[in-house]
Amino acid sequence: DTGVSQDPRHKITKRGQNVTFRCDPISEHNRLYWYRQTLGQGPEFLTYFQNEAQLEKSRLLSDRFSAERPKGSFSTLEIQRTEQGDSAMYLCASSFETTYNEQFFGPGTRLTVL
Amino acid sequence: GQQLNQSPQSMFIQEGEDVSMNCTSSSIFNTWLWYKQDPGEGPVLLIALYKAGELTSNGRLTAQFGITRKDSFLNISASIPSDVGIYFCSGGSNYKLTFGKGTLLTVNP
């Protein structure tokens, strides 16, 4: 399967713990995006990378959130000191730079903070 | 911030019926896209539209990019049970997609 993959698919953690999610984009894509989706809502943009450079961050991305894409391939999203409000589906997407709006999504990581 | 108004919120139809849903925005977008999401999965791209007035089909799906660049609609013809899911419209700018709240489609066989 050459689509976007995410790991883990589900994560349950206690409030205050740190969690890290991984995204492997489609290999030919140089843009990678993170979105967050809560129940009954569409995905909301968090941040994106072009190759290894993080070019834009949403105001939704508080200082407890950090994303990296060190070699321009896979990316990680870390949440420190998790709060119950962080419970959501975290979606990763990737695209070519030239057709940047045709974003292909992974299956998501469902985070539950107890 | 930008907001997309998607309607209807939900639809219950019989297999074989046609379906129409639409999306409006207060802002102009460069691109309109339609995605479908199944429970517990990520959205799947159905159709992408790049020009105002553009009408594009993908099998039984047809979508249009509104002339004002502030709206789009999606039609599904001859619905089948596997069309069940949540359909999202999305407006694209330079780097991010802005999504509507989705239309939940239920198809009764």
Interface residues (C-beta under 8 A of the other chain):
Chain A: V4 Q6 R31 Y33 Y35 G40 Q41 G42 P43 E44 F45 Y48 L55 E56 S58 L91 A93 Y100 N101 E102 Q103 F104 F105 G106 P107 G108 R110
Chain B: L4 N30 T31 L33 Y35 G40 E41 G42 P43 V44 L45 A48 F88 S90 G92 S93 N94 Y95 K96 L97 T98 F99 G100 K101 G102
